[in-house]
Amino acid sequence: MKRILPVLFPLFISITGFCQTNKSWALNAKIGDGFIVAHRPSVVQVLQRHCRSFELDYTFKTQSKKGWEELYNFPEIGFGYQYFNLGNPSELGIAQGVFGLINFKLSNHYSSFLHAHLGLGIGYVSKNFNTIDNYKNLLVGSKINATITTGIEYNFHLSEKAEITTGINLTHYSNGASKVPNMGINLAMINAGLIYHIKPITVSHKDSFTLPRNKSIEVLFAGGVKQIYPPNSPTYGVAILTTDYIKPKKNKSLFTTGFDLYVDGSHKNYLLQDSLFTSGIESFLRSGLHVGYGLSVGKCTGILQVGYYFYNPHKIDGLIYNTLSFRYHLNKHLFACFNLKAHYGRADNFQYGFGYDF
């Protein structure tokens, strides 16, 4: 739990401050049907039936004109809860998640419109891997996980306060390899539901403006823990030092390029498993260059980066890596960050830390 709570802290702080002054709230209840995506052959052995879901969201419509709200067509922010029956009671059980949520309206029509949503939070899976009676469940090695949910939906107004919604939702559960196995649970669902607004639904109109953004250099330090196979192995520390050159593009997006220095305590044990022994920096150090693309939403920035290891002597995990980074600016210069590092789509570790924007 302590490893995942920092993921939510910046988002919940910003939402809580907003909710104290905004009374334009809505309640959204949805049910869904779908399946677990078999992204690895070993996943198939625990898939039995379709999954069922229930979701309850509590959202507030942004109304103030701070710049970013208008850029994103006055999105809704709030909290959500999801419940999944995973279709295999004995080996997978159920999954539940609570998360911070933001809904982006893709059009500004009154009667009907499309919107996309993104949620990030904490998940609980009732049945996880163990070597005694649940050794086939290679999807999750821990009950507590991070959860990410996203999707696109179509809303249709029934009245001045009610809407029908239907759409496609994707949800992912993972512990970021803090405990193996950790293939992750990927749920693809079709949803339908009803939304009730406390106030009559209105359409907010945007002004024409430009939100100034400057080029900058960011330096961040983050750390975390991970576990490698076999299960029940020791837990190792990981750390990263990153420098980023940030170049804004128009009002919302930005491009990044920079340098990464990784310290991974699991490498030495990994090499010993392959009958290799080393005591130098090559037993724990890797470095690489990356490029990335990001979006800024108020004080929050989400960045997806692709990197290449130019120093990885034993080619552990290959030469290509990916980083999904969420950064929340505490003030003009200091920001908190949460990173998910992966290799070819396989989660390697979560990292939590702070950075400075020059």
N, C-alpha and C positions, 0 to 999 in steps of 0.2 A: 504493500500500500504506500509506504513512504517513497518508493521509487516512482510512482505514477502521479501522486498528488501534485508535484510541481508542474505537471503538464497543464492542469486546470487553473492554477492560481491566477495567472495574469488575465485569462479570459473571464473568470468569475468576478474578479475585482472590477473590470470595466463594465460588465453587465450589471453588477449590483449598484454601482454609482448611477447608471442610467435609469434603472428601475425605480429609484427613489423619487425621480422627478417626472416620470412618464406614466400616464394612466390609460393609454390607448392599447390595451392588452387583448390577446385572443387565446382561445383554447382549441387545440387541434387533436382529435382522436382518430387513429387510423388502425386498420387491421390489414394483414398481408399474408401472402402465400408465395413460397419460393423454394429454393434449394441451396445446399452448400456446394460451392464451386470446387470440383475435383481438380485442383491445380497440380497435384502430384499423384502418380499411380497408387502410392500407399494410402492415400486418403479414401479411395473407393471402398476399402474393406470395412469401414465403419458407417457408410452411408446406407440408410435403410428406407426412409420415407421422406416426403416433402416436409418442409419447415413451415410453421405458422408463427405469426408475429402480431404484437400489439404495441402501439406507440402513442404516447401522450406528450404533447408539446405545449409549453406556456411561453408566449412570445409578446414582445412589445414592438410597435412600429416606430422607427426613428423619425423625428420631425424637425429637430434643430438643424440649422444650416451651417455645419462646421466645415463643409467642403467635401469630405469623403462620403457623407450620406447622399448628397446630390449626385456625385459621380456614380454611385452604385444604385441609383433610383430608389433611395430611401428604403433600405432593407429592414427586415425584422430580426431582432436578436432576442435570445432568451435561453430557456433550459428545456431539455427533453429527457424522456425515459423510454427505453425499449425493452421488450420481453420477447424471447424467441424459444419456441419448442423446436429442438434441433433434430427431431425425427428419429432419435435413437436413445431412448430413456436410460438404458443400462450403461452405455459407453460414452455418450456425449451429454446427456441430460438437458439442461436448459441454460440459456445465456441471458443476462440482463445487463443493461448499461444506463448510466446517467451522464449527460454531456451538456456543454455549452453549445448553443446553436445559432446560426445566422442563415437567414433566407434572402436570396438575391432575386428580386423581381426582374424578369427578362424583358417585359413589356409594360407599358403604362396604361393599358386598357382597363375599363371599369368592370365590364360584365364577365370577361374571361381573360386568362393570361397564363403564361408559363413562368415558373420560378425554379431556381436551383438552390440547394441547401448544403450546408457543411456543418458537421458536429464533431466535437473532440472531447473525450472524457474517459471515465473509468468503467471497465466491464468486469462482470463476474460470470464464470463458467462453472457449473455445479460438478461436472465430471472431468477430471484432468488425468493425464498419464500417470500410471504407477506400474512398477514392475511385477506386482503380484496379481492383480485382478483386472487391470485395464491397460495392458501393454500394447493393444492394437491402436489406441488413441494417440497418434503421433501429431495431432493438430495443436494441442496446448499442453504445456508442462506445468502450468500453475492455474489456480482458480482466479487470481486477480490479474487483470490484463488491461492494457490500453484499448480503447475502442475508437474507431473513426467511422463515421457514417456520412454518406453523400448520395445525391440523387437529383432527379429532375421530375417536376410534377406540373399538372395542368389543373388550374382552379376555375370553377364556374360559380358565379353568384346566384344564390337562391333568393336572397332578400337583402335588405340594407345591412343586415348583421350576420348573415349565414352564407357559407360557401361549401361546395362539394369539391374534394380534391382526389386525384388519382395519379399514379405515376410509378416510376421504377426507383428502387432504393438499393444501394450497395453498402454493406457494413463489414468491417474487418475487426477481428479480435487478435491481439498479439501481445506478448510480454517483452518483445524486443530482444529475445534470446537471453534474458536474464536467468531463464531456467529452461533447459531443453527436455524434450523436443519442443519445437516452436515453429511448425509449418504455418500456423495461423488458421483461423476460421474465416472464410470469405462467404458471405451470404448475399445472394441475389434475390430480391423480393419485388413482387407487384403489390402496390398498396392502394387502398381506397379509404376515404374518411370524410369527416364533417368538421368544419371550422366555425366557431362562434366568436364574434367580436363584441366586446362590451359597449363600443360606440359604433355608430353607423360607419360603413366603409367609405373612405374618401380616396381620391387620387391626388397625390402630391405632385406639383409641377416644379420642374427644375429650372434654374436660372442658367444663363450661359456665362461660364467663368473658367479661369485657369487656376489650378492649384500649384503653386510654385514648389519645386523640389530641386535639391542641389546634389551635385556629385559629392561623394564622400568615401572615406576609407574606414572600414570597421574591423576591429580586432576582437575575437571572442575566445574564451576558454571554457571548456565544458568537460564533464566526466560522467562515468556511469559504471555499470557492472555487466558481466556476461558470463555465460556458462557454455562449455563445449562438450561434445559427445565424449564418452558415453553419459547417459543420464546419471544424476547423483554425483557428478564430478564436482570439484571445488569451484567456487565463484571467483572470477578474476576482475581486477579493475582495468578500466580503459579511460583515456583522456585524449583531448584534441585541442590544438592551438590553430586557429584559422585567421587569416587575413583576407579581407574582401575589398575589392574596388567596386563601388556601387555607382552605376550610371542610370539615372531615371530616364524613362521613355514615356513621353506624354504625361497624363495625369495619374494613371493607375499603376502601370507596370514599370519594371526595372530589370536591368541586366547586371550580372555579377561575374567577376573573374578573380581568382585568388589562389592562395597556397594553403595546404593543410599539412600539419605535422601530427601523426598519430602515435600514441603509446598504448600498447595492448599487452597486458600481463599474461594472456593465455597463449601467446605464440611459442614460448619456450616449451610448454607442456605439449603443444600441438606438434612441434618438431620432434620431441622425444617419442611420441607415438609412431612417428615415421622413422625411428631409429637414427635421427639426426641430433647432433648436440652442438650447441654454440653458446658462448658466454658473452659475446660482444653486443653492440647496439642492434645488430641484425636480429637478435632474439626477441626484441620488443618494439622496434621502431620502424615506421613506414612514413613516407611523405609523398604528396601528390599535388597536381594542379587541377583546378576545376573551372567550369563555366556554369552559369545558371540563369534562370529566369524567375522573377517573383512578382507578386501583387501586394500592394499596400492597401490596408483597410483601416483607416484611422491610425491608432498607435500600433496596430499589429501588421506584421509583414510575413507572408509565406513564400518560401524560396525553394525551388527544386533545382538541384545541382547534379552534374555528371562530372566525375573526376577520373584522372589517369595517374596511377602510381609510377613515378619515375624512380623511386627507391623502394623496392620490395624484393630483397635478395632471393627469398625462397618462393616467391610468387604465391604466397598463401592467399587464397580466395581469388586469384587471378589479378589482372591489372586494372580493371574498371570497377569503380564504386559509385554509389549514388547517395545523396544526402537530401532529406526533406527537413527543412529548418523553419521553425516558427519563432519569431522574435517580437517581443513586446517592449516598447520604449517606455521606460519608467520616467525619464525626463529627456531633455534635449540631446544628451550624450549617452547615458547609461541605458542598457536594455538587458532583459532576461531572455534566455533562449532555451528551446527544446529541439533536439535533433533526433532524427531516426536515420541511422546509417544502414545501408544494404549493399549486397553484391549480387548483381543480376536478379533483382527482385526478391532475394532472400534476406530477411532482417538479420543484422549483425549485432546491433546494440542501440539502446536509448542513451542519450547524453543530455545533461542538464547543466546550465551554467549562466555566465554573464558576459557582456561585451561592452565595448566603448566605441562610440561613433565620433570620429574626428572631423 
